């Protein structure tokens, strides 16, 4: 059994930085939640958190996370808002969004479910995957971690990954900087020895929680690392009311069972990204939508399913949200296809106001089994791929040019030229109807309306007449004599004489 | 002349290109259905993976009939035939009579020139079309180059129909044809092709205006028209001495 921990070191920051492609703006998140147990404590150098907070009201909101740009300006966690703004006047300060963080963690778990069906949430900032059964499929733990890291970047999340035989050990390793892999139980003591005792705090909640006093006690007696902790007598710890420490260590080393409640991904998909600053830039909105679509693609892969339609909601500050319904044309979970169509729809949209948040909803999730790989690699003429390419082209053109701009034509059984064809919606796999076959010649081009001929136009009649007289029963009554005529530039025209007045001539078609 | 003979007798080699031979494109062309035309085209047919431009002196002199045999053949593939910004309504009964599968025909009506170019590029690049026919009234070098690049990366028959007065504009297309309607057939001048310099115009009597519509009537009509419009024919011939020497091959 091998557990992979996906830890979000900058979780408080992630809800507002996900939609930012570049880290040009300094962004910081402020919250009143006590940040003592928060992972930045391990991620950041210890001296930054040691001193008393400089400035800011006591009990007011404190900075809990900041992006690299803000940290470079000298901002560090624990600062008050006023001090932070004094250091970086262009700082974008956002309140902490605890619910958004929880939703983000669930979203990450839904996405990660494509790699293994056995996973667990480890609140507040970690997802644990039991990947023991998936290693062969994904080509080993290293490959799998590279793949997850790459996918995490597409989601816009900063991930720290670590693998270990027990979930707790994996989590501790991820917490103290990612990229570490421990494959055997025997290696655990050596690999965990250097970790700071602070990680014990994240061991578990409830009865098994390691209390802050216990950690303070350990630090006070000069125990700084897990390795040193291991040398302490168990009964001594128990006497000092710190059994939780020994239990946590036992679980991390696999000496006690550590069952995790399995996470079951929900059936529907709904996610939302808040933009750091309101924006009306199509590129930026597409970027945010792409983050959501990447998460959706993972979610669908985990369910072995696809969607045919999704909804993008662009939320505005005071006005109702603009809703874009995107049809894929086929059931698919192809991320590239979804984001391509999203881009066209967003580009064609006329925004009423700057957008503050982008939400994605896929209500109807349909089963779509995966495809078997072929022995000799992908073949180009795969009929299913071709069919998908055809519908994608139609949907793409419709997204940009409008639904009416793309169509097909079909024969219709009627003698009147205007009614002998009809427009139909492009549909893949349609079989052309073979209507009545007109033995007489018909022009390749039909003018949308018959054009009256002036008396001065001289045409040379070549053949005819062909009388078409029909339609008295449905209000579109025609009585015409059709001729072929040579035009001034030797193009062959289809002209008719209106039989009702016997005088007026019209051009109705061109033999192209 | 005698000294040239041994050279002409040399066996053909792939690493020597002779100035009088046509280029050999990577993909064989789609047979146009007209033997005289195929003989003059590199790849023995309409080029795939390159842009073709057709300049017609007037709309409706047979530019679509010229492509019809190739389109009928391409319709057998399970791909779209995209008509982008056609000048009028493509008329279903006539197209069906030309053996073009209507289920494969996709008609796109963009609102502007930029949208037309965009749609053409998407259609060519999508690999979902066997042929893309696009009617362009005006185009700049940059957008044509983009279309040509898209065409090079695909296996699509990509044809642009443009007005004849732009025929002298430089373009990146691999093949440029100028169509002229004549009383005895449709005259094609190859303005540009890969390989040998363009040869004499080709006359396709099969596409004579009435022959397209009424094959059985064509001969009688051509005679009648030649008599009736004799002075007109003389005028056209004197205006274009090159065309006067034309002979159906």
Interface residues (C-beta under 8 A of the other chain):
Chain A: X383 X386 X387 X389 X390 X392 X393 X394 X396 X397 X400 X401 X404 X405 X406 X407 X408 X409 X410 X411 X412 X417 X420 X421 X422 X426 X430 X431 X432 X433 X434 X435 X437 X438 X441 X442 X443 X444 X445 X446 X447 X448 X460 X462 X463 X484 X486 X487 X489 X490 X491 X492 X493 X509 X510 X511 X512
Chain B: X57 X58 X59 X60 X61 X62 X63 X64 X65 X78 X79 X80 X82 X86 X87 X88 X89 X90 X91 X92 X93 X94 X95 X96 X97 X98 X101 X102 X103 X104 X105 X106 X107 X108 X109 X110 X111 X115 X118 X119 X122 X123 X126 X127 X128 X129 X181 X182 X183 X209 X210 X212 X213 X214 X217 X221 X225 X228 X229
